[in-house]
Amino acid sequence: MRDRIVLACLVGCSGAGKTELIGSLPATYSKHSEGYTVHDRRSVAIDNSLHLSKFRYISDWYLFAIKLSIPEQKRARLVVSDRCPYDVGAYVSNGDLFFNLARECEAELLLHYDIQILKIYVRAELSTILSRIKNRLTKQPWRLKYHEDDLDFTRNSFDYFERHRQHWDLIIDGDMDIRENSEALMTHLNQFR
């Protein structure tokens, strides 16, 4: 237990506030963003809406986690990530298949590598999410390729996270003030430092 690594992952819909929340944490926290975590093979393009893309994401994400257990890679007992393998199920049909795959991989990660995953759900109301997405798309129109402008797509991803509420270790209210959420997150995380 002493050498256990805790990987605290923010889960939730696009627009819920995950990136803002991780950005609000002080520099004393070891933070990893999606780009650092999984995009080592940019030369191989797979349509983001395909199951193949999501399977690769989960594989790459867990490989990133396993690398944390290599002795020369250990820099912190607690690492906070703004993405999580559980997220992928929200963005494809048969999402629960990926949820169950992520759960099996999580169990193996703990058993074989002594890495614990904390799943922190950043939850905002659907109306808030839609408003944030609309504002973001005006600044980042390239995000249209992720179907963020599709109301049904966003509603389905919101429903996915809500359906799995009992599996999240902590729920942060993404509609609350960022300072309050940052304090709540740090209070929860500090027990693992």
C-alpha positions, -999 to 999 in steps of 0.1 A, spaced: 0 0 0 29 24 7 41 24 -29 6 26 -44 1 52 -70 -32 70 -71 -44 82 -105 -73 107 -100 -92 110 -132 -118 136 -140 -147 121 -159 -177 139 -175 -192 154 -206 -174 177 -229 -181 211 -215 -186 200 -179 -155 218 -167 -128 191 -164 -100 210 -180 -108 242 -161 -109 223 -128 -75 205 -134 -61 239 -144 -72 254 -111 -51 230 -91 -18 244 -78 14 234 -94 22 212 -64 -1 186 -79 12 163 -106 -11 168 -136 -14 151 -169 -36 162 -198 -50 141 -226 -24 151 -251 5 139 -229 -14 107 -219 -25 91 -251 -15 108 -283 19 93 -290 9 79 -324 -6 109 -342 5 95 -376 -22 68 -374 -55 85 -380 -86 66 -369 -120 82 -372 -129 94 -337 -164 80 -339 -153 44 -345 -150 18 -318 -115 11 -330 -105 47 -320 -120 42 -285 -103 8 -280 -70 24 -289 -76 53 -265 -83 29 -236 -52 8 -245 -30 39 -247 -44 53 -215 -37 22 -195 -3 19 -210 4 55 -197 -8 44 -163 14 13 -162 44 34 -171 38 53 -139 47 22 -120 82 19 -136 106 29 -107 125 55 -127 91 70 -138 78 75 -103 76 112 -96 45 114 -75 22 91 -55 -8 111 -68 -14 121 -104 -44 140 -116 -56 135 -152 -82 155 -171 -93 124 -190 -102 89 -181 -108 56 -200 -144 56 -187 -151 87 -208 -150 68 -241 -182 50 -235 -201 83 -236 -192 89 -272 -200 57 -291 -228 33 -294 -226 3 -271 -208 26 -246 -214 2 -217 -192 -23 -234 -163 2 -231 -174 10 -195 -171 -27 -186 -138 -30 -204 -124 0 -184 -136 -16 -152 -118 -49 -159 -86 -30 -168 -89 -9 -137 -91 -40 -115 -60 -55 -133 -41 -22 -129 -47 -23 -91 -39 -60 -88 -8 -62 -109 6 -27 -108 -7 -13 -75 -22 17 -92 -56 29 -79 -79 49 -101 -102 75 -85 -130 85 -108 -141 120 -101 -173 130 -120 -174 167 -130 -212 170 -134 -229 201 -148 -265 205 -158 -271 197 -195 -281 233 -202 -248 245 -188 -229 220 -209 -247 230 -240 -241 267 -234 -204 261 -227 -201 240 -259 -218 267 -280 -193 293 -266 -163 270 -271 -173 261 -307 -172 298 -317 -136 299 -304 -126 264 -315 -146 254 -346 -123 224 -352 -141 207 -323 -171 202 -346 -154 169 -357 -163 156 -322 -200 162 -328 -202 187 -300 -228 207 -318 -252 177 -319 -278 180 -292 -287 143 -292 -250 133 -291 -244 155 -261 -276 144 -244 -266 107 -249 -232 114 -234 -247 132 -204 -271 102 -199 -241 78 -200 -224 96 -171 -256 99 -151 -264 62 -156 -230 53 -140 -232 77 -111 -229 49 -85 -194 41 -99 -179 75 -95 -158 80 -63 -166 117 -60 -190 140 -78 -180 177 -83 -208 201 -92 -195 217 -124 -221 245 -121 -205 258 -89 -178 284 -86 -144 270 -98 -127 281 -65 -152 260 -44 -148 230 -68 -110 233 -66 -111 233 -28 -134 203 -27 -112 184 -51 -80 192 -32 -96 182 1 -106 148 -14 -72 143 -31 -51 153 -1 -60 121 17 -40 102 -10 -9 124 -9 
